Amino acid sequence: MEQHIVGILSIQNVTHDVRAYRLEKPAGYRFGPGQATDVAINKEGWREEKHPFTFTSLNEYPYLEFTIKSYLDHHGVTNELYTLKAGDQLILHDVWGAIAYKSPGYFIAGGAGITPFIAILRQLHKDKAIGQNQLFFSNKTSGDIIYHEELNSILGQNVHYILTKEDDPSYLKGPIDKAFLQREIKDFSRPFYVCGPDQMVKDLNRILGELGAKPDSVVFEK
């Protein structure tokens, strides 16, 4: 198994519980938008505690970036990551396929489930190929929205934010259920890219099938 020990270059706050970790990039290390790797902390007691994270940087960047939500009520990898600082080290493993872009369609994300889509959308934006892709992004509150301003810049009117725990007339109100999709989606023959909590992904795959989406056009993280 491939393994690289890399230093943390910087840590930036994205939201109240999400941070962007920028890391040294090993020579020749390559990945595609939507791909991921298993990450461990190079510290006693944590080297075997691997956790999958999706790259939010593009392959051409001189650094690697992961955008990670820390669950501070769990004594796990994301909690321990929150204690790290620039100069500390992580262990990276093999790159593996996660969510791959096919063609323009609908991205549906719940919370930290946006992370596999970040590099895909950044690459499309760079290539001037964002086209009519649309993003439906569900969060508990507006303060939970990851890369809010950047997503606005990339997608313009084609980004739709849904809140489940906050009432704000400038946002849609969740949940993303069958009635919501029937109301908001115009063409169920286009690809769907789905990522979020396990139950959300399971429910949406079933609902999208009921609404006419073809199984091979629904892309989700396996």
N, C-alpha and C positions, 0 to 999 in steps of 0.2 A: 504493500500500500504506500502510495506517495505521501510524503510528509514534509512540511516546511515550517520552520520556526521563524516567525516574523515579529518585528517590533511594532508597537502602536505609535503612529506619528502624531495623531491628534484625536481628540474626542470632542464632539460638538453636540450641544443640546438641540433637538429637533422639536420635541414637545416636552411636557412635564415628566414623561416616563419613557421617552424614546431618544436614543442618541445615535449619532453617526460616528462610527469608528473607522478612521483611515489608517491603513497599515502599509508597511513596506511590501513591495511587490517583487517576488522572486523572479529572477531572470527566466524568460521563456514561459512563464505561467500564463495560461490562456483560458478563457471561458467565454460563453455566449450570453447575451441578455436573457434573463430568466433562469440561468443555471445557478447551482448552489454548491456548497461544500460543507463537510463536517468540521466544526471548530472546537478546539479545546483550549483551556488556559494553561500556559506553561508555568505551573505552580504546583507545589507539593499537594497531593490529594485531589488535583483537578485534571491531570494530564489524560486520564482515561474517560473523563466525563465529556463525551463528544455531543455536540448539538448542531443540527443542520441550520445554516443561514444562507440566504440568497444574496448574491453580489448586487449592490445598487450602483456601483461604479460601472463605467464602460471599459471594455478591454483595452482601449487606447490610452486610458488614464495612466499616469506614472505611479499611481498608488492603487491599492484595493480598498473598497469601502463596503461596510455592512451597516445597515440601518436597523437597529435592534431595540425592541421594546423590552424593558426590564420588569419582571414580575416580582416586586420587592417583598411580597408576602410569601414567596416560595424560596426555599433555600436551594436554589439550583444554579445553572450556568448563567442565566440572564441576570440574576441577582448578584452573583459574584462579578460579572462583567462590570456592573455599575460601580464597583469599588476600585476598578483599575484606573490607571493614569497613563499619559504618554511615557513611553519608555518600557512599559511592561510588555510581555510577549504572549502571543497566541500561537497555537499549532494548527495549521491547515492541512487538510487531507485531499483526496482525489476530488476533482470536479465531476459533478454528475448532472444529468439532465433533469430539469423540473418542468417549468411551463415554457413552451416554445411558441413563438408567434407564427401564425399561418397567413392571415390576411385580415383586412379591416373588419372589425366587429365590435362587440360589447365586452368591456372589462367590468367585472363585478367583484368588489373587494370588501371584506369586513375587517376593520381595524388594522392590525399588523399584517394582515393578508395582502395589503397593498405592495409589500416589499418585492415580490417577484415581478411585479409590473413596472417598478420604477425604472430599471435599466432598459426594459423594452420600450417604454414611452420616451425615455431620454434618447435612445438610439433612433427611434422613428422621428423625433423632433430634430435631431442633428441631421438626419438624412432628408429632412423636409418631406416626410412621408406619413405624417400623422393622419392626414386625410380626414375621413369621417368616423374614425374610431371614437367611441364614447366610453366614459368611465362612470360607473355608479359606485360610490364609495360611502359605505355605512360606518358610522362611529357613534359612540354614546353621546358625546358633546362636541361642540365646535373646537374646543381646546385639545381634542384628541386627534385632529386631522393632521396626518403626517404630510409634510411638504405641501402645505395648503397653497402658498403663493406660487410655487413652482408648477404645480398641477394646473392652476389657473392660467399661467403663462403658456404652458404646453398645449392645453386643450381648449381654452377659452370657454365658449358656451357649451362645449361637449363634455364638461365635467359636471356631475350632479352629486351633491353631497346629501346624505340622508342621516338624520340624527334619531336615535332611539330613546335617549334619556333627557333631552332638552327641547323645549318648545321655542322655536325661532322662525318667524315667518319668512326669513330669507333662505331657509333650507327646507328640503323635503323631509317628511316624517316617515319613519320606518314602521314595521319591518319590511324587508324586501321579500314579499310573499307572492303568491300567484296573482292576486288582484293588482299588486304594484306592478309586476312585470307586464301584465295585460294592458295596463294603463300607459306605461312608459316606453315599452319596446315596440318598434314599428315593423321589424323584419326578423322573424325567428329563423330564417334560413341562413343568416350570417353567423360567423363563429362567435362563441361565447368563451371568455376566459374567466375562470372562477377561482377565487382563493380567499380563505377566511377560516373561522372556527370549523372543526370537523362536521358538526351538525348542520351548520349553514351550508357547507359544500354539498353534503348528502342531500339535504332538502332541495337545494337549487337544481341539482342534477336531475332529480325526479320531476320537479315542476317544469323545468325546461323541456324535458322529454314529453310531458303531457301537453305542452303548448306548441309542439311541433319541431323543436330543435332536434337535428339528427345527432345520434350518439357520438359520431366521429367529429362533429363540429363543436363539441363542448370540451374544452381543454381545462384540466384542473390538476393541481399538484398531487401526485401519487406517492 
